[in-house]
């Protein structure tokens, strides 16, 4: 005969251990948000967007690296994308990621009441937004920056990349700067869109529509003879390529007469407007209901 | 407890949302123990909880919670407070334990301690076996328990519960009330329970605060409040008419029914009323067989105070 042991009451014990400050709270939100954004510990359907994004962002890089390895150096250099143009290619993946993941991190917190629970904790609105924004920026950087770093390593290994430690360091620095700046811009755009509604579907559709509409409208206006070609700067989808061209000191791939400082100005404007929308929205969000 | 030493002390608090005035000079002192916060819909219960958490600033007046000003020491104070909101929406695909642990971590607990305590808290609320289940697959009763678990996992000094029995069937409600009472009495955590259900507050609360018309219309230990306004029942063996006349001469309202007198007063509390009865009995030489206080139900108290305000 075997004896079984049952726990009837685990009791309640007072907690006398250490308590972290604001940093601990923010780190916890950051980690949980990264996990959520990447679909970790979640059902398969939540992993589809991260996987699709990885596919769109990384597969062309692998393709170019394969070409660089298999085809002789001079021909390969004609075929493969350079670093600045790859940032333009990554734009599609980033758009997808922004439209679907930012609302998942922000809008869903308001829909499920988690925002109220966060605000009833030591966190305050700016800390919450910083933690969420940090998580989004981190995930976004995986899409904007890492594929181009792979490209750099691949080209270098295939013998068509930069030569010399200083040159490699210089290019790596430009990749880092471009990747971070683009990740920051799309993070702010995503947060702005997601801050306007608690419905994730509406937010995703809204963000995608704004990004696509900015491309269609701005290019249409810039192509009109009577209007300035500077309207092309309002194309948010083309900004990654333009900004990368500025940072890598290359010519713009788009056939419009736009200046380098104008591109920087457009970038700053998009970031500022997005941050302002997020701040304005979150000042108005009701907490205790 | 002296004034100003409660777990929540509000003095002359006003609060307006645009043109709507929620509080117009709220004075309240919430004592230690389980306190029921009562008021009709729109009376400002949730707004008061928001002010206690430091999420809303009073338009004027002062509020102190656990000896701190929530407007100034909000984050530090909220680390010592647990909050269970009114709504039932929680992240659907998150396991109960992950949710409770995350909230404990956000309140400053290291991950290892947060994991242990979240498990303990879920056992305590009766969800030990269900802790790995996603919240979205749980019943309303279970979600209410998850909300309670996340409110206590970080070992707060004060727990604010907003309508914790909303959506529960009678059996679940009994269980939940029993649990709240246990947390408030055995574990030394002060609880403020916002509800519009008088019966449940009456069952588990030590103290009550009734809000109406932007003010506190009654506050204090439930026993005192119920005894205070209810008056006394006096059973005499003879001499009814003389006794009635003497009591009325003293300004006390009397209703006689054979040898039983029901007496009340708007100005005297129950002990002063008892002294008046004693003096009247001595004056008229009336033998008293029994003297009992008449307790009001919380519902009577609530309706009386709400009525007085409107």
HADDOCK unambig.tbl for C-alpha pairs under 7 A between the chains (distance, minus, plus):
assign (segid A and resid 10 and name CA) (segid B and resid 120 and name CA) 6.85 0.50 0.50
assign (segid A and resid 12 and name CA) (segid B and resid 187 and name CA) 6.87 0.50 0.50
assign (segid A and resid 14 and name CA) (segid B and resid 155 and name CA) 6.11 0.50 0.50
assign (segid A and resid 15 and name CA) (segid B and resid 155 and name CA) 5.87 0.50 0.50
assign (segid A and resid 18 and name CA) (segid B and resid 109 and name CA) 6.91 0.50 0.50
assign (segid A and resid 19 and name CA) (segid B and resid 108 and name CA) 4.73 0.50 0.50
assign (segid A and resid 19 and name CA) (segid B and resid 109 and name CA) 5.10 0.50 0.50
assign (segid A and resid 19 and name CA) (segid B and resid 110 and name CA) 6.95 0.50 0.50
assign (segid A and resid 20 and name CA) (segid B and resid 108 and name CA) 4.35 0.50 0.50
assign (segid A and resid 20 and name CA) (segid B and resid 109 and name CA) 6.27 0.50 0.50
assign (segid A and resid 21 and name CA) (segid B and resid 108 and name CA) 5.95 0.50 0.50
assign (segid A and resid 24 and name CA) (segid B and resid 106 and name CA) 6.82 0.50 0.50
assign (segid A and resid 24 and name CA) (segid B and resid 108 and name CA) 5.79 0.50 0.50
assign (segid A and resid 25 and name CA) (segid B and resid 105 and name CA) 6.36 0.50 0.50
assign (segid A and resid 25 and name CA) (segid B and resid 106 and name CA) 4.05 0.50 0.50
assign (segid A and resid 25 and name CA) (segid B and resid 107 and name CA) 6.29 0.50 0.50
assign (segid A and resid 25 and name CA) (segid B and resid 108 and name CA) 5.81 0.50 0.50
assign (segid A and resid 28 and name CA) (segid B and resid 102 and name CA) 6.94 0.50 0.50
assign (segid A and resid 28 and name CA) (segid B and resid 105 and name CA) 6.27 0.50 0.50
assign (segid A and resid 28 and name CA) (segid B and resid 106 and name CA) 5.98 0.50 0.50
assign (segid A and resid 112 and name CA) (segid B and resid 89 and name CA) 4.72 0.50 0.50
assign (segid A and resid 112 and name CA) (segid B and resid 90 and name CA) 4.63 0.50 0.50
assign (segid A and resid 112 and name CA) (segid B and resid 91 and name CA) 5.43 0.50 0.50
assign (segid A and resid 113 and name CA) (segid B and resid 89 and name CA) 6.00 0.50 0.50
assign (segid A and resid 113 and name CA) (segid B and resid 90 and name CA) 6.05 0.50 0.50
assign (segid A and resid 114 and name CA) (segid B and resid 90 and name CA) 6.71 0.50 0.50
assign (segid A and resid 120 and name CA) (segid B and resid 53 and name CA) 6.39 0.50 0.50
assign (segid A and resid 120 and name CA) (segid B and resid 78 and name CA) 6.22 0.50 0.50
assign (segid A and resid 120 and name CA) (segid B and resid 83 and name CA) 6.50 0.50 0.50
assign (segid A and resid 121 and name CA) (segid B and resid 75 and name CA) 6.89 0.50 0.50
assign (segid A and resid 121 and name CA) (segid B and resid 78 and name CA) 5.25 0.50 0.50
assign (segid A and resid 121 and name CA) (segid B and resid 79 and name CA) 6.02 0.50 0.50
assign (segid A and resid 121 and name CA) (segid B and resid 106 and name CA) 6.62 0.50 0.50
assign (segid A and resid 121 and name CA) (segid B and resid 107 and name CA) 5.69 0.50 0.50
assign (segid A and resid 122 and name CA) (segid B and resid 75 and name CA) 3.83 0.50 0.50
assign (segid A and resid 122 and name CA) (segid B and resid 76 and name CA) 6.31 0.50 0.50
assign (segid A and resid 122 and name CA) (segid B and resid 78 and name CA) 5.32 0.50 0.50
assign (segid A and resid 122 and name CA) (segid B and resid 79 and name CA) 5.57 0.50 0.50
assign (segid A and resid 122 and name CA) (segid B and resid 107 and name CA) 6.27 0.50 0.50
assign (segid A and resid 123 and name CA) (segid B and resid 75 and name CA) 6.41 0.50 0.50
assign (segid A and resid 288 and name CA) (segid B and resid 46 and name CA) 6.75 0.50 0.50
assign (segid A and resid 288 and name CA) (segid B and resid 50 and name CA) 6.11 0.50 0.50
assign (segid A and resid 288 and name CA) (segid B and resid 85 and name CA) 6.88 0.50 0.50
assign (segid A and resid 289 and name CA) (segid B and resid 86 and name CA) 6.58 0.50 0.50
assign (segid A and resid 289 and name CA) (segid B and resid 87 and name CA) 6.90 0.50 0.50
